[in-house]
């Protein structure tokens, strides 16, 4: 009887783990860009900060159009994400485009994706503070 109870509890616990709630995709819109010293940045400086910040975390950032970049990251050759990045001298936005093996469905995604986006934003901010001029 104890073995059956233990087995049943184990099955229920494992099934609960499989039903974990996925978070909503984190998009970044109209994120203000600036240096801490208050000096303004040009759109070109913002673009370079995005490219350098992305490279810090393995993102490949490529030009897509004026004021728009395409970001791609692949982790362990198994998981990937693609984002659209809009930028001006005053703001930027990062928006989900596509992914592989991140359980994307109905605007929800594996929590690692949102972690990657948070790290990307922090790295971009870091690079903006390093801009000379």
C-alpha positions as CSV (number, residue, x, y, z in Angstrom):
1,X,0.0,0.0,0.0
2,X,2.8,2.4,0.9
3,X,4.5,1.7,-2.5
4,X,1.3,2.5,-4.4
5,X,0.8,5.7,-2.5
6,X,4.4,6.7,-3.1
7,X,4.2,5.9,-6.8
8,X,0.9,7.8,-7.1
9,X,2.4,10.9,-5.4
10,X,5.5,10.7,-7.6
11,X,3.3,10.6,-10.8
12,X,1.2,13.5,-9.6
13,X,4.3,15.6,-8.8
14,X,5.9,14.9,-12.2
15,X,2.7,15.7,-14.0
16,X,2.5,19.0,-12.1
17,X,6.0,19.9,-13.3
18,X,5.0,19.2,-16.9
19,X,2.1,21.7,-16.6
20,X,4.3,24.6,-15.5
21,X,2.9,28.0,-16.5
22,X,4.8,29.7,-19.3
23,X,5.3,33.4,-19.0
24,X,4.2,36.0,-21.6
25,X,6.8,37.0,-24.2
26,X,8.7,40.0,-23.0
27,X,8.7,42.7,-25.6
28,X,10.5,46.0,-25.0
29,X,8.8,49.1,-26.4
30,X,9.9,52.7,-26.5
31,X,12.8,52.0,-24.1
32,X,14.6,55.3,-23.5
33,X,18.2,55.3,-24.4
34,X,20.7,57.8,-22.9
35,X,24.0,58.0,-21.2
36,X,24.2,58.4,-17.4
37,X,26.0,61.7,-17.9
38,X,23.0,63.0,-19.7
39,X,24.8,63.6,-23.0
40,X,22.7,62.7,-26.0
41,X,23.5,59.8,-28.3
42,X,23.2,59.7,-32.1
43,X,21.1,56.9,-33.8
44,X,24.4,55.5,-35.1
45,X,25.8,55.3,-31.5
46,X,22.7,53.6,-30.3
47,X,23.0,51.1,-33.2
48,X,26.6,50.3,-32.3
49,X,25.7,49.9,-28.6
50,X,23.0,47.4,-29.6
51,X,25.4,45.4,-31.8
52,X,28.2,45.4,-29.2
53,X,25.8,44.6,-26.3
54,X,24.3,41.8,-28.2
55,X,27.7,40.3,-29.0
56,X,28.4,40.2,-25.3
57,X,25.7,37.5,-24.9
58,X,26.1,35.7,-28.2
59,X,23.5,37.6,-30.2
60,X,24.2,38.2,-33.9
61,X,22.8,41.6,-34.7
62,X,22.5,42.5,-38.3
63,X,21.1,45.6,-40.1
64,X,17.6,45.0,-41.5
65,X,16.6,48.6,-42.6
66,X,17.1,52.2,-41.5
67,X,16.4,52.2,-37.7
68,X,15.9,48.5,-37.6
69,X,18.1,45.5,-36.7
70,X,17.6,41.8,-36.6
71,X,18.9,39.9,-33.6
72,X,19.5,36.1,-33.5
73,X,20.8,34.0,-30.7
74,X,21.3,30.2,-30.6
75,X,22.0,28.4,-27.4
76,X,23.7,25.0,-27.2
77,X,22.8,24.4,-30.9
78,X,19.3,23.5,-29.8
79,X,17.4,26.6,-28.8
80,X,17.2,29.9,-30.8
81,X,15.3,33.2,-30.9
82,X,15.0,35.9,-33.4
83,X,14.0,39.5,-32.6
84,X,13.3,42.7,-34.4
85,X,15.1,45.7,-32.8
86,X,14.0,49.2,-33.6
87,X,16.1,52.2,-32.6
88,X,16.4,56.0,-32.7
89,X,18.6,58.4,-30.9
90,X,16.1,58.5,-28.1
91,X,14.6,55.0,-27.8
92,X,14.7,51.4,-28.8
93,X,12.4,48.4,-28.9
94,X,12.9,44.7,-29.0
95,X,10.1,42.5,-30.3
96,X,9.8,38.8,-30.6
97,X,9.8,37.5,-34.1
98,X,10.5,33.7,-34.0
99,X,12.0,30.9,-32.0
100,X,12.9,27.3,-32.0
101,X,12.5,24.8,-29.1
102,X,11.3,27.5,-26.7
103,X,7.7,26.2,-26.4
104,X,6.3,29.4,-28.0
105,X,2.5,29.3,-28.2
106,X,-0.2,32.0,-28.0
107,X,2.2,34.7,-26.8
108,X,3.8,32.6,-24.1
109,X,7.3,31.2,-24.2
110,X,9.9,29.4,-22.1
111,X,11.2,31.6,-19.3
112,X,14.8,31.5,-20.6
113,X,13.7,33.7,-23.5
114,X,12.7,36.5,-21.2
115,X,15.9,36.1,-19.3
116,X,17.9,36.4,-22.6
117,X,16.0,39.6,-23.4
118,X,16.7,41.1,-20.0
119,X,20.4,40.3,-20.4
120,X,20.4,41.9,-23.8
121,X,18.8,45.1,-22.5
122,X,21.3,45.3,-19.7
123,X,24.2,44.7,-22.1
124,X,23.0,47.4,-24.4
125,X,22.7,49.9,-21.5
126,X,26.3,49.0,-20.5
127,X,27.5,49.7,-24.0
128,X,25.7,53.0,-24.2
129,X,27.6,54.2,-21.1
130,X,30.9,53.3,-22.9
131,X,30.1,55.5,-25.9
132,X,32.8,58.2,-26.3
133,X,32.0,61.7,-27.0
